[in-house]
Amino acid sequence: MSFFSSKGVCTIGIELTNVQGRPIKVVKRNKKNRNLYVFSSKDTISGVVEIQATKKRKKVEHIGIELKLCGVLESNLESGINTDLVSSVKKLATAGALSDRKWQFSFPEFNMPQESYDGINTSIRYYVKVTIKRNYAVNIKQEKEFCVMNLDTSIPKSVPIKMEVGIEDFLHIDFTFPKSVYHLNDVILGRINYYLAKINLKYMQIAIIKREIFRGTEETFTEKQTMCTFEVMDGAPVKGESIPVRFFLENLKLSPTYRKIAKRFSVRYYLTLFLIDEREKRYFKQNEIIFYRKSIAKIEDK
Amino acid sequence: MSRKDKTPKISQKNQEQKKTPTTQVGEQTQLLDSLKAAARRSGFYLQRSVQEGKLSDSIKQAGEMLNGLRSSSLSPKNYYDLYLFVSDELRYFGLLLRESIKKEPIASIIYRDVQFTSRIIPRLYLLITAGAVVIENNPKKTREILLDLLEMCKGVPHPTRGLFLRHYLSQMTKDLLPDISESEKGSKNGNEKEIEKEIEKEPKNQKSNENENKNEKKNENKNVKIKKEESKTENNKNLQGNENEDKKNNVLPWMISINFTIQNLIEMNKLWIRIQHQKLPGNISKLERVSSRIKLTEERKDLCSLVGTNLVRLSQLDSVTLEVYKERVLPILLEQIEQCGDKIAQSYLTEAIILVFPDEYHIHTLPDLFSILPNLHQEVNIKNIIILLIERLINFANNNPKSIENTFLITQIFSKGISSITRKRTSLPRIHLLSILNGLMKLSLCLHPQRIDFINHMLSSCVKSIAIQKKLTKDEINEILSILSTPLDFYNDLNILVQLENYSMLIDTLPNENRRIISLKFLENGLNTLTIVSSPKKVSKLLEITKVLFLDSKDSISENEEDENLKSLFFREQYTVCRFIHLLRSENIAKSFKILQIIADTFSSGGTRRIKITIPPLVFSALQLANGIRQLEKEKKKILNNNNKENKDHDNLEDIGLSAKKIFEFIHKIMTSLTKLLPLKSLKLFLQCALASDKCNFEPIAYEFMTKAILVYNDHLKDPKTQYQMINYISSTLQTLRAFHPDNYSLLCNQCGGYSAKLNIAPHQVRAIVTCSYLFLSIIKQPLNIAYKEIKEKIEIQDEKNKNKKIVKVEKVKKIIEYKRPSNEPVLLYFIDVKRLLGCISRAIRVAGSLMEPSLLFELLIEILNTCLYFFELDSGAVNSSFINTLLDLILQKKSENESNWKQLLTKPIYNFYYLTFKHIKLCKKNKETKRLFKPIKIEKILKDFLK
């Protein structure tokens, strides 16, 4: 299937080949769902570009046609600062008149270490872009977006998490999770041990909080997003009790943890525990957990 | 229906306890209604999703519906209401799961998907529902799922919600628990291996992951050094240890069920206890706080059956055999009960164990049960528990006689257990201890009634427990009374009861009024069962036990008591005593006499009020004994006469120096105290004694008694009417005595005559004299041959002693004997003195004649005439025809003197008396046999005059 873009002058169609059997990720673009093919780093990105001139009677001049594959870190926090993470340009045609033409292209084993990402203010997008450069008029552009997901090969070393919450003589609780590193379909297992709980706790929940950290030129922006909350305890425990936690990550649409992409963007996840007492007072404790991608599902929901 | 019924009950309770009941109740009902409505709505969507077969939608809707159970504002009862409603709706969800799982093997997916639910309460309800379906579909997963569910349920430590959640767990799994059946017993090892394999096959399963985690955590836990948590950690270790052990030993499927149920029970119990300790809001007043606590306790008690279901479940498992119960179930349960330290839980669970499991199990685990009782919370009502156990055992023993092997061992265990309880539980109320001992006594009687020593031991324990100087409360007194009644009602034999050495000691601890009640009951028991107590030793014990009835004491009831009830009680007591002493007798005369002496000793300290009532029956008892001895002596004589051989019985009598004489001496002795107190009665008794001793032919004794009687008459009787009555008694008695020498007899007759003549009231005098007249012509009113025999016997006995004197008497008596009456029937005349007889009659006529009242005169005259006719008919020569004629003339003369008002004078009865008398004479004149005798009587004129 190909998408043609018309600027009144011509239509540019970009079609990716090598998509047989690829997983599809559904994303929202301009309030519409788009299915993107999922590629991984070192995959060969190949396809066909087809240009059809619409006004055949009139000759359209251009100063060259380029095909660019790029991964861009975009942010709406500081407008105009888009950082190319990777890019590669192929010249399809030198200056001349626009005519109906087809090109095959291929970026063999292209290196795309960063994954596609759709955040609140920041995103990473990959696309193939055809630009018909013109001297006297606006360039004619056409993009074909695709998605990049990488299976993590080097999984960070997992350490057990142990968090203690304590108010002297009132509360002494610890949370233990044997792992700090989880894959995206993992289950978080852990226990909450109570040693002292004079505070009348009402319930407890855990939450996974995502932080997008974007370092702009002047300041650093941090966006927090609570991915989910999950009630793990109802009522007040007595000392000595140990409450199990079992929390499935599968349905949460998480991304892996990203660190300092292009030296300015990170996505981090935190496991946060909230204790809420009967006066709705909250006590919390959080610890970073690291997500990695272990598999790519056939269809990744938006 | 039942749900609707419950709500009003709660309303009532609230109204009692809350200050603003209507709003509270209103709020609750409103809240419940709205939650129910919400649940109903979600339930509707749930059903639709289920019908459409949409699994993920159903999960969502079911979770939605379960949200109502997150409410904290409902009272436990209303929460229960909602719980029932929701869990009912959840069945649809279960149906869908069951359908889905049939189509494709997605058990683990279902089990996982329900866990996406973010709220814990809905999540766990769904997990349990799903878990049940998974097990149903694949029983091999039972162990895995059950353990996981148990573990996950820990996420709800909220007492009420956790309790219901776990109840749901118990409900959903109840039909899925693997159990053992006869057919399975053989192949259980095989099954087990399969299960083990199954577990090994799924190493990547979340569950086993979790187990690993758990292990890690456990290790960490151990490292955390918190002293207070020791017991808890211990518990965890145990759990873990058990699991490991289970795996090693190829745990049997049914063990899973037992462990699961016990574990759930333990957790539920903890939650249940925690309801009590919920923190109350800080802004309420002290009063509200107290009433809230009370309300909490009440509500908590309502929830006990939730916990109890686990016990019921355990008892329903066939795999819980006696051995398993003893080794695997009870120890854990008991440990839990002991550790939980909560009074309500401890008493409920202990009682529930006793009620739920078979009695046979209890018999074999008694020491275990008893081992925890002393350590229970001080406020736990140990008494109720033990009594319950005892009642069960008694019931069991009654329904399955001979099924208990070592009965004494059981009571020994009880006894030891109870003594250790009293040692350790200083706060055990005395009343409770008494109730327990009472129960144990009943058990002992049921199991081994022959062990009187044990009963006695129990009584001694009771006495010891009372020894502490503290006034007995009303309840305690009632309990002691019940204790005392227990062996009484059981044995219904005083002979056994008197073997209880400590019985009287226990009675002595009671206030007098209660001692009287039980003593009376004692005696009444003897009377109802007609138990003869024949050993002097037993008799003295009996009297010791019931001594309160015999002894005079300050607070004993008085005869002159104002209170009619008390007065009648006193008489009831004493009359019971009177009846009772007749049960105290032996076949052996010597023993009987000994018994009488013991009774007399006891009675002697009873004070005048009692003696008045109790001595007479004692006298009669003694008289009866005397009669018995008399019979023996007669037999002895017969044997002597016939065989000249000696009989051992009689030897005995002589050896102990016992004779009827001795008895009479005894009677004489006890009577002396009575004469002043009760002259009238003692007079009559003396007469009785005289009669009895006369029968025994003891002339001096009989004479003594007669003299005593007359003495009493002389000294103590002042009332004319009584005097008249008593002199009549005396003379009538005298007339029947037969052992007297005529001289002595005539002496006594003189005295009678003398006292009769001294009576103040003329008609009395007349009548008494007339009565006396009979003394002078005393006949033996027996058929001749018997009468002969009797007299002969007397003569012979007297012959032995003083031959000369007695011959005279024999002669005298014999001479008179040969009188024949007109009826040709010879009678024996015992004594006759014509002169004095006539003297009496003449005196009577004279005194009567001097009376001023004519009507009375006629009455007396006809009586005198009748007496005279009696003597005349005997044809003894004492009264002849001319005497009768003179009397008839006198009557006529008196009639003519009173002719004017004759009609008024002669009342109908008197007229009839005359009429019949005359008719009799007329008949006798015609009669062939009496014609001759009656010929001289001139009756015609008087007949004409009277009967016109």
HADDOCK unambig.tbl for C-alpha pairs under 7 A between the chains (distance, minus, plus):
assign (segid A and resid 178 and name CA) (segid B and resid 213 and name CA) 6.78 0.50 0.50
assign (segid A and resid 189 and name CA) (segid B and resid 210 and name CA) 6.93 0.50 0.50
assign (segid A and resid 229 and name CA) (segid B and resid 118 and name CA) 6.82 0.50 0.50
assign (segid A and resid 230 and name CA) (segid B and resid 118 and name CA) 4.61 0.50 0.50
assign (segid A and resid 230 and name CA) (segid B and resid 119 and name CA) 6.50 0.50 0.50
assign (segid A and resid 231 and name CA) (segid B and resid 118 and name CA) 5.75 0.50 0.50
assign (segid A and resid 231 and name CA) (segid B and resid 119 and name CA) 5.15 0.50 0.50
assign (segid A and resid 231 and name CA) (segid B and resid 120 and name CA) 5.35 0.50 0.50
assign (segid A and resid 232 and name CA) (segid B and resid 120 and name CA) 5.93 0.50 0.50
assign (segid A and resid 232 and name CA) (segid B and resid 155 and name CA) 6.09 0.50 0.50
assign (segid A and resid 233 and name CA) (segid B and resid 120 and name CA) 6.61 0.50 0.50
assign (segid A and resid 233 and name CA) (segid B and resid 155 and name CA) 4.64 0.50 0.50
assign (segid A and resid 233 and name CA) (segid B and resid 156 and name CA) 5.48 0.50 0.50
assign (segid A and resid 234 and name CA) (segid B and resid 120 and name CA) 6.92 0.50 0.50
assign (segid A and resid 234 and name CA) (segid B and resid 155 and name CA) 6.47 0.50 0.50
assign (segid A and resid 234 and name CA) (segid B and resid 156 and name CA) 4.69 0.50 0.50
assign (segid A and resid 234 and name CA) (segid B and resid 157 and name CA) 6.16 0.50 0.50
assign (segid A and resid 234 and name CA) (segid B and resid 158 and name CA) 5.73 0.50 0.50
assign (segid A and resid 235 and name CA) (segid B and resid 156 and name CA) 6.12 0.50 0.50
assign (segid A and resid 235 and name CA) (segid B and resid 157 and name CA) 5.11 0.50 0.50
assign (segid A and resid 235 and name CA) (segid B and resid 158 and name CA) 3.74 0.50 0.50
assign (segid A and resid 236 and name CA) (segid B and resid 157 and name CA) 5.83 0.50 0.50
assign (segid A and resid 236 and name CA) (segid B and resid 158 and name CA) 5.83 0.50 0.50
assign (segid A and resid 237 and name CA) (segid B and resid 157 and name CA) 5.23 0.50 0.50
assign (segid A and resid 240 and name CA) (segid B and resid 229 and name CA) 5.56 0.50 0.50
assign (segid A and resid 240 and name CA) (segid B and resid 232 and name CA) 5.96 0.50 0.50
assign (segid A and resid 243 and name CA) (segid B and resid 154 and name CA) 5.62 0.50 0.50
assign (segid A and resid 243 and name CA) (segid B and resid 155 and name CA) 5.36 0.50 0.50
assign (segid A and resid 244 and name CA) (segid B and resid 152 and name CA) 6.25 0.50 0.50
assign (segid A and resid 244 and name CA) (segid B and resid 154 and name CA) 6.95 0.50 0.50
assign (segid A and resid 244 and name CA) (segid B and resid 155 and name CA) 6.45 0.50 0.50
assign (segid A and resid 248 and name CA) (segid B and resid 116 and name CA) 6.54 0.50 0.50
